[in-house]
Amino acid sequence: MKRITKLLLAALVCCALLTAYACCTKKNMVNSITQVPYNPVRNYFFNNDAKIPAQPKVTTQKAFDRLFGAAAFMGKDGEPTKIDFAKQFVIAVVLPETDTETDIQPVRLTLTPAGLHFTYRVRRGQKMSSYMQPLLLVAVDKKYETSQVTISE
């Protein structure tokens, strides 16, 4: 009888430990941050008659064409990146016009419990004799489209 009691107690302790482990693992999965892959989108410009978008997420070709134009040029990598809005959406970082040489570089895209968060870095150079509209576009898999998108430097 004592042996059966010890076995039942050991089984109960094992069940309690497994349940506690499963709960902790699930909680950590919910609070985890996951890196999300993205592809740079090249050779586009921001339309000068468009307003800088309040939301960085662009989900349709129509909305994209309202904001951006193709900037093809001769030579290697001169074609604008093709975007398939059936499979992707775009995250856009558009800064105000400036006469300072400005380059925006992607740092990371992460999925958090709050949604997608895109981090970028801005590098500024010398004053120029003309103005430019700094722009960074990245394409992301459509499966993340329902997530809220935030951006930060």
N, C-alpha and C positions, 0 to 999 in steps of 0.2 A: 504494500500500500504506500509506504514511504517513497519507494522508487517511482511509482506512478505519479505521485504528487510532485516529486522533483522534476520529472519529465514534463509534466503539464506546466509547472512554473517556468522551466527553461524555455518551453515553446511560447509561453505568454511573453516572456522578456524579449525573445527574438522577434515576435510580432510587433511589440511596442517599438523596438529599435528600428525595424524596417519601416514602420509607419512614420516615425520621426525623421528618418533619412529621406523618405519619399517627399514629405512635406517640405523639408529644408531644400532639397534639390529643386522642387517645383518653384518655391519662392525665389531661389537664386536665378532660375531660368527667366522668371518674370522680370526681375530687376537687372538682368544682364544687358550689356551693350554689345551689339553685333556689328561688325564691319559689313558694309553693303558695297558690292562692286558697282562701278560706273565707268562710262566711256566719255572721254573728252569730245566735244562737238566743235569742229573748227571751220573757219572761213565764213563767218556770218558777221553782220553788223547790226547795230540797233537802229531801227528806223527813226529818223529825226522828227517825225510828226507823232511819234508814240510817246505815251507817258511811261515812266519807269514803273514796272508792275509792283503792286503792293504785295502780291503773293509770288514767291519764286517758282512755283510749279506751273508748267505749261503742258497741258494734256492733249491738245488737238492741233492738227496741222493748221486749221483756220486761225486759231489764237496765235500760233507760232508765226505765221505769215504776217499777221497784223503788227507784231513786235519786231521781227527780224527779217533781214534781206540777205541773199546769198552774196558772198564776196569772193567769187572764183578768180584765180589768176593763173598765168602760164607756169608750167614747170611742175616739178615733183610736189605732190601733196597740195595742188592748187584747187582741187575740187572740194566744194563744201561737203561736210560729213552728211551722209544720208541718215535720216531719222525715220524709223518705222513706228508711227504712233499707235499701231495695232499691238505692238510688242514693247514699246518704250514710252516714257514721258521725259520731259526736260526740266532740269533745275537751272534757273538763270540768275546770275549775279550781274546786275547792271549798276554801275556807279555814275554819278553826275559827270557831265562834261568837264574836262580839265585841260590846262595847257602844260601840265607836268607829265612827263613820260610815266605811264602807270601800267603795271603788269599784275594780273590776278592769277594766283596759282592755287589749284585745289590741294587741300590737306587731307581731309577724310570725310567719308559719309558713313554715319552710324545709325543703326536702328535702336531706339530706346523705347521704353514703355510709353513715352509721350509722342513718339513718331520718329520721322527721319530728321537728322540734324547734319547739315552740310557746313563744314568749316573750310575757310579759304584764307589765303595770305595775300596781302597787297604790298607790292614793292614799287616805290616811287623813285624816279630818277630826276633828270634835269628838266628845267623849263624848256618848252618848245615854242616855235614861232606860230604853231597852229594848235587847234583844239582836237581832242579825241574823246570818245565815249568808251571807257573801260568796260569790258564784257567778258564773262566766263559762262560757258554753257556746258553742261554734262548731261548725258543720256543715262537713264536708270530703267531697270526692268519694270515692266508694267505691274508685276505682282505687288510692288510697293506703293502703287498709285493712291490707294485709299488712305495712306498714312499722311498725317499733317507734316508739312515740311517747314523747318526753320533753318536760317542761315546765320552765320556769325564769322567775324574776322578773328 
